[in-house]
Amino acid sequence: MMRMKKKSILVAASVLALSLLTACNSTVNKSQAESTGDSGVRTIKVATGHTSKPLSWVDENGEVTGYEPELIKELDKVLEDYEFELFGVEDSAGETGLATGKYDMLAGGLGFTEERAEQYIIPSESSGRALIKIYVAEDSGIESIQDLVGKKISPLSPAGATYKTVKDWEEENPEFKLEYDLADVGIPIADRLKEVATGKYDALFYPSSYGQIEIIEDQNLPVVGLAPVKIIPTFFMIHKSEENEELKQAIDEGLKELAEAGVLSELSTEFYAEDVFQYD
């Protein structure tokens, strides 16, 4: 059971007072608790992306929002011993800040790797799902990755989970030979989807968390996303310290509670237009 961050306060009146104050069992808000100097509330600084809509971005009012920031705000409600402060930063600044301890936690839609496990504390409960999908024209007849043999595939970035997903699949299925170029493609996802719609490429491999469903609908593109080629659980990364082992346990408890309450699925549907947890 979650520990409450504010203690009930019993105020005893003097026998000479005109009235007797009863015990107060209601939760005192954070600002009141902190003003006493004995709130027990720890502030956690969280770095998250500022341009990665819908995962995380800074809106026109300067507020950090998106799937992960809103999830952290929900965690703030259920983890009564912690208060979370969000910082929208560049990806590299977030990772550097986490390593140095400038930030206590990083929310960046990151998957588990052994290297990250050595550098950071990683919760046991995942915060989301990265779905690697194939985007094709509606009338392409392409239904699976096997159908891409002999097709024009949009260039893959040599870094990241997408390229690794394709390489792993090729190693597991050597009878199928895919042809594609490698390039650090800086083209916006909307333009890459248009390249599929116009036939420049037959298929595009891409994580589904970049607002593709909304883009396809808003621009009326004759493009569809196939079933995920790979489902990658994502995790918050926590600065490695003895103190943060307790934070990890709290994050695990909070994520489990929110998942059971359906909050994770609700946030996924709100920001990704689909429940990424349906693929578990």
Secondary structure, 3 states (H helix, E strand, C coil): CCCCCCCCECCCCCCCCCCCCCCECCCCCHHHHHHCCCCCCEEEEEEEECEECCCEEECCCCCEECHHHHHHHHHHHHCCCEEEEEEEECHHHHHHHHHHCCCCEEEEEEECCHHHHHHEECCCCCCEEEEEEEEEECCCCCCCHHHHCCCCEEEECCCCHHHHHHHHHHHHCCCCCCCEEECCCCCCHHHHHHHHHCCCCCEEEEECCCCHHHHHHHCCCCEEECCCCEEEEEEEEEECCCCHHHHHHHHHHHHHHHHHCCHHHHHHHHHHCCCHHHHC
